[in-house]
């Protein structure tokens, strides 16, 4: 795997970032995962997270270990990526209503209170946040990016695997990537797709 760039999987929480990390790992890419967040019934195969990522805006020294690997970075934090490095970014997209529903369910299972706002307002804020992040990423000369719809992964995992592998110079095992997709883990579904306008 190339050590000239860092692969970043990003998106809003509950948009399929953990699934994409799982696909990359299955395809043969090393991933940054400190395993501090244990799997649960929402992500039974793991979250593929690294605690150091949360400090990206103030401390990016850990990124020296990320070249040639994949790291999951939530959408708002990618705005803090150091400009000295080159990145290949897989930005996950999912209908906002599904993201809000999934976040509500996760918080309820963790016995945590969510934001004291109507779902419609939360959806509006999340859509704006993702649109801002995507626009920023497209403007960066050190970033090559594709967007991947969560629905596409579930419905056509081989196609999604091929698209991601193309971004990463064709070095991954696409069949292995597609094989880890479990449509049974796709729980919150919406009838319409409300992706932010590009």
Secondary structure, DSSP 8 states (H G I E B T S, - for coil): --SSSEEEEE-STTSSHHHHHHHHHHHT-EE-----S---SSSTT-----GGGGGTTT--GGGGG-TTEEEE--GGGGGG--TTS-EEEEEEE--HHHHHHHHHHHHHHTT----SS-HHHHHHHHHHHHHHHHHHHHT-TTEEEEEEEHHHHHH-HHHHHHHHHHHTTT-S-HHHHHHT--GGG-----SS------
